[in-house]
Structures are given as structure tokens and as C-alpha cells.
Amino acid sequence: IPISMLLNGITMMGIKAKLRTAGLFLKNVWMKEQPSHAEHELVHRRVEEVVSDLACESTLSDENDKITYVKLNSNANKLARLLIHEIQSTPGLLENRKSIITIILDHGQDLVMSILAVLKMNMAYLPIDPTAPLEKVCQKIDECRPLCVVMGQSVGVSAKVREFLVRRCIAFDIGKLKELMEDYDEDNISTSEQIVEDNHQRGLAVVLYTSGHRHRPQGVRITHKNIINQVEHHLQSFPMIDKEKLCIKMSPIFVESIVEIFLPLMSGVDSVIAPRSHLSSAIDSIEFLDANKITRLHTTPYFFKSMIDVLKRRDTGKTCLDSLHLWLVSGEMMHSSSLTQFFDIFPSNKEVCNAYSMSETTGDFLFSVYRSKKDVMKCTTMAKLPFTTLLENSSLYLQDKEGNVLLGNGRGEAFVGGSCVADGYMLRTLQDSFVTTNQEGKKFNDGCHIFQTGDIMKRLDGLYFFEGRVKDEIKMLGKNVNLHDIEELALSVDNALKAAAILIETEENTESIVLFIESESPSEETVPAVEERLKCFLESANVPCKIVLSRKIPILENGKVDHRYLKAWYRKTFVNGIRQTNVQTSPSIGNMSEA
């Protein structure tokens, strides 16, 4: 095969990337060093293929240092061998424990190195946020029963959490591990060196817990196959261009971090780790992205809107975020007004991917791409943005209330199948959402794995619209309504930045709808406008009994509304649900971290 043909066939890539791909081809095919199919389906083997290329000069940077992927891989090998030695040297540790290692580290190179090392050991990693409360840490440790925990001294782990971890697990300090690992070999870990995996953990790469914004968080079992499928989707749907520079901005406890961490490592593109202080500040994030010339960003609709608000107030004569050409927005539903405002600021040369995402599907599995304000206006229906494209190797089914699969247009509960679907939950008693499709009576034809999302979607001429949650579909005085519809209507009113509708049980065992509105300047004038809007489209029985105005609706770190906190706050603030006025202004409602 002529080299010219090979290079010309690689489109949308820079010269260095072309040479790197050509080098991998020559090494794997001509030199007969092609990995086995099973090995090739492991995340760390894919990374090793990239760094084995002599042309690989890509780097991972944080606020303190820069390291090449070659050195990062070598350090991960050393750390893996050290941890294998420590685990195998501890009597009884492998008994009654799962092949999982907990990682509690702040944003930085040590976090990525530790994750890569765990995978090389044939283990799965369980990330825990350093600031997580003791209750959440206890749940994860009790359910996952990890072999050990890797943590640092400088992160904000509370004394109670640190004491609990030391008592329940073997805890390793990353600083001490980095000193000791220098005595170990830096070559790639061979299969014979790895710890023999538990049959129940076969293929498992990471355990991520759902946000728990409505119910108790659940541990999702994500495999190597899931991760590789997601990364390949991004490479195929959004090919790398010359001078790409990616960033790791999301916390590792969220599913979006999987692509942020492994996409650059598996494609050989430079990556920069954002400081933890930039995770919640739109102003700091914009400065970081601009200064580092980041080319693509993964964020949430809430943070996307916050960044737009900051950009609208900037000096119009000053250019900003010129390098950032691709915005990947997922985690919750995005309002069309956010997109129209974005393209008012950036009329051209930008792409926004609005994705439908959840932990159980390893992130994005349904998406739409917008390149102009015209695209938004053409696709928008009643301020709702449709999803147009399904992830490669995935299937989407809609099922009506009678259990029939809808073949054409219609509205029903969404079921997702294919390589994106995770391997279930850690607690096997909660597996009802993961349907085995070869059971008699199932109408799906998708191999062996289907996830019942609990979300309602409408299919209209090939477009998919999110219609809310099945559990949010309620009947008030005989009239059906979905809480998501109430939120969408409220957001169409000026001065409403965010909306959250919740269901409150009264002492009479009846249910009432309460609507929270986030506004920069809470005013009683907002309430009549919202009520008028709701009455135009809803039955009178479905109009919220109360509207609560706030400067800040509480959100979790992934941008989702914390419904559990809202319900607790409401029950505490409203005695028996009774107030003299219809409006309760509450500037004190803040982020979950302030609760």
C-alpha cells in the first residue's frame, strides 16, 4: 500500500496526526505486531498503541506541569506494578472484595495517571469527589467493596470521610506511591502480570454513580467496550482537525468525563486539565478556555447558558474563544433560546452539539448539530430542540403504555440498545431497568441488552423530542400533565432563567405542583406572567398551586436541578404547605454545596 494513498485517505487531520496514524499502521500490519481482538477492545491497550508511535509528542498539562503521553503511560505502568505488589502482598485482601479501586484525587495529572494504572491492572476505577459528604461515600464503598483507595493529602477530603476510608479500606497516599513506584519497570503491563479478575467484573472499566437528583444514586457498571464505542463515536462524528487541543473540565464522577479523559489519549491530541476552581465559574472557565486555545468543550445546558450570559456582557470589540469551534452540550434538556443567543454572539465557524445523555448509556447516544441560527429556527418546535442522529452501534425504541413498540410517529417510553448500554447496576436487585431481550414476549430485537430509560420521547418524521420523565407524568383531578411541560412553558417567559416543577404531598394525602423559578432579579411581576402563560396551555387543575422565586435554584455539580433539596427546603419553609401569598421570594436557595 503506497504511503501516499494511506495519507491521502486520512481526511480532516493534521500532518502530525497523519504520520502518527501511518506509523501505527506500519507497525501493526507490516511488522506483524497486531494486538489480538480481545486486547484491542481494552481502553489501556488503545492508549498504548498511540504512545508506542515514535511520532507521538502529545502532552497532558495541568496548572502545575506538563507531561508527554509517553511519560504518562510509563508512570501508569510503574504505579500499576506497585499497586499489584501491595495488593498481592496483603493477606486476604482479594477475598470478599471486588476488582475495583477507589480514586479520590483532585483535578490534575495524578488523577489521569491513576485511572490509567487501574485499568492496566485489569481493575475498574470508582471515582469519588473529594468534597463528597460522608453519606454518599459510605454508600459507594459499601456497595462496591473496593480493594483499596488511592487518595491525596492536599484535596478537600473531610476528616470524617478520611477516617472512614482508612477504617474500611487499605488507603494509599498518591504522594508516597509516586516515590515508591520509581523502583518498578516502566514497560507496558503484560496480561500475565495483571490481577486475575473476578468473573462478575469481567470487562468492567469504571463504576459511576447517578446524580441522585431525584432518588438514591445508583452505581452504573461501564465496560471497556462502552468507553471505546463512545470515543469512536466522537472521532467519527466530529473528526479531529489540525491543531486540536482538548480539555478535561468535568469531574471524573460524571459520565461526560469519560470522553474528556480518553478521547485525547486514544487519538494522540494534546489535552489540558482545568483547575477545580474553574468547574463552577463561567468567567474563570472562559478565561481558561481562551488562554489555552481549547478547541472543543463538553458542558451542561445550565453552564452553557451561564457562559453565554457572561459573553453577552463582554466588550464587543474584544475577540474571545476564537479557537473553540465545537461545543458539546449534554446532561439535561437545552432550551432553544440558549442556542439563538449563542449564534447571536458567534454567527459562524462554530458548531453546537445538543446531546441526549445519561450514565446508563455511557453518555451521549442521541444528538443534533447546529451551525447557525437558521439551523435552530428550522428545527425548533414550540421552543423544543429535536434530536436527529443516533449513536453508531445503537438502537432506540419507543413503547406505548400498552407495551407495543411504535414503528412510526408516536409518543412513548424510550428504550436504548446497543454498544452504548452499560452492564447494569452494582446492586443486582435494581436490574429491572436493564432488559434481557431474548426473554419470551420481548418485542425488541437488539442482541442481549436494552436499557429502559424512564424518559418519554416523541418521534415525528424521524426527529425525536424529549417529553419528560414517566414518573413525572401525573394526573391532577383526572387531567394528565408532565412536570417537564410546565418547566418548558415557564422558561418561555422573560426573566425566567431556570425552572423546576416538583410534586409535594399534602397532609390530606393529595398532591400539589410547586414551581420554582430562577431569576436574576426576582419580582412579583414575574408571577402573573408565568401564571398567564401556564393557563394558556394547561388545564386549570395542572397549574402549580405555588410559584417560588429565587436568585438561584440549587443544582448538582453536573448541572441538574437538585429536586431532593427543593422538596426538603419547601417542606421546611412552608408549614403544612400554607402561605398567605402566592409568591415566596427566596434568594437564599443556593448550590448543593451550600446546603
Steps between C-alpha positions, in 0.01 A plus 500: 500500500667828393557744782343776288173304478500443874559866583255634243232274638520660843286810473447784746826430682825692535836382362620380841183301552534349151855391568396357836218299339731382220759394756243297694386334178853406396590373845186295550464357147840489337692406815235242601445651845124519469334453841245227548136597460439464874800716589397762245167538677669622819529873558857495631619292202358764267694765693817291484465474122497879474798563727706223337518713188839676476329811363280541809600824671159582646481630856270517799521829692361628826554824689827368644675297232499342153569135420518307173260212443804272471616598850144485633466145371835401653402645837166319488683171439725561802205588720304197383786264587541659842129467579494139376791422734332671798166326439650154452719548807203570726358170635130450438452828314377335180240302692147646523610807306417608148752583228448871556735773623363826636665823385455822698729754339466860391524613139854444375743262335495262798129440441548395136811295581315312777199425279725363226698294753184341640387392153844352429463289815183345355299689761217753479518845655241658728540881507376684807490877526742626768228725644230230507309471829554195719154358417577470128849363559364233734242387243758463224756317712240264649353409160824474302729346769821627331841342554657830603479877463752738344475850642706813556580712802428839344145437377201616701405165652329556834648346814195274542523368145875441530452317830225283349710408196805407705282283724317322215770474230873490450574864419801603292630856484580598141804699608657198672405273208679731255817470705486120524399432139837621367642158590264326257522425126347751257418254218136426424333256737464152352188290543690254722587779745142615550286403796262220404161664460181406673263334252227742606725795409610373157551789261408760762693828472327751727213531746323836482215595729195682371448852632215408734323828426166321539572166669779303666812494277570172318840359403517449121738232369675639190720267296807542277273432202268782605787749526659403168163525325443850642849623405469359147164677465666834574786431259259405221233765561743782576834418330814656642634799310848651499618665824229345717540549873252340737431552867402296805252720681224275632540321833593129455181402684293603194463295183607790278850473651551166321528668160698791643762264645523227235430683173834689505691196626356272230543754219838646595376859538629746761281548808489748786349434843292788635555594867220394730428866579386545137230233517226731630603845375399600150738798501800290608410228250488745209839641598648149526358385166615816323849509652567134417342519150272203572323383184208293636308508826260263676256680730143502632208715375498693828871585478468566126234762578716651776792537259275663242380753759862590578594526132205730428635750755857502367659780297363458146833609350692222676527157338453198724503120465609516136655151521195334657318364194296212654270526802362166626199564725331216691375391842154653489269661245613823334259782415504637145549857630849405623597397147357809331689723746817300436482556124429869558846509658667254260319519162742262324786251534352336809317170552273415793414137560191461716509144636264275692717338765488280809742288702327175405578564131862607565410857413368627168294268281267739317601843373451790260756744361430870442726731300291815473196681633319387187556136599339568839196676357450227238499213752336655805141400583328690785844598637597132515819385330480165320761224489581380149791253510543175691837383627678239287428138607193611698123461467207698638150364552183670619242296688144617568309448825364169374850364445497525121809612310418805288614458140414846372419839651381493857571559867630244748765393746852483354701174503865509389702206371846435362865549591432818696289325767684435827523162671234579759513629857729392781201383703359210301163547671458819295547339160137535386593800284743284299286272288623166368357503152505127430234436761174372361252776429751781449438695182851635458759347271834639611721217621498472875490841665234772511475785752159628605571873536185607684485798260212585269589592142298596194606392152385726216623435145836368616551765769494419871373741768546456874160517670593446866534215746249216534493559877431869438192413294225565752123534509351792689122486542479261208718714268841376376805726516877459497712713731749553217231676294434741787872581522522559123205740505644693793833544321328672208427798727749787513720518811465123561849343483419157639187313610437192712158349568461258792217298644425551869283268708262676737377385841172399333697247285437708190766638266573857400736643239752762611700695242840656575621781274858624493534868414785751516262753650208323674186708475132444569435628148646175367230285662195633310691459172589139581149418620345653187733298281417176683125560488515544122630147448404300811177386657424706812554194719859472373607857569744500799346591832809704591781677319825549689740765368871472568829649393645149488336161458720234662690292249733204524852519362387349168251782442183308587242647736516350848133404541563326833637821649208705363246268659681507834529880488132541414381275782716691746403847377127452447324376811240249383545648155306814593603861432298820498639605159551313178859618471798409713823674404795298620845636406650265758452185291851420378717222363497159661840577647339776705215283627 
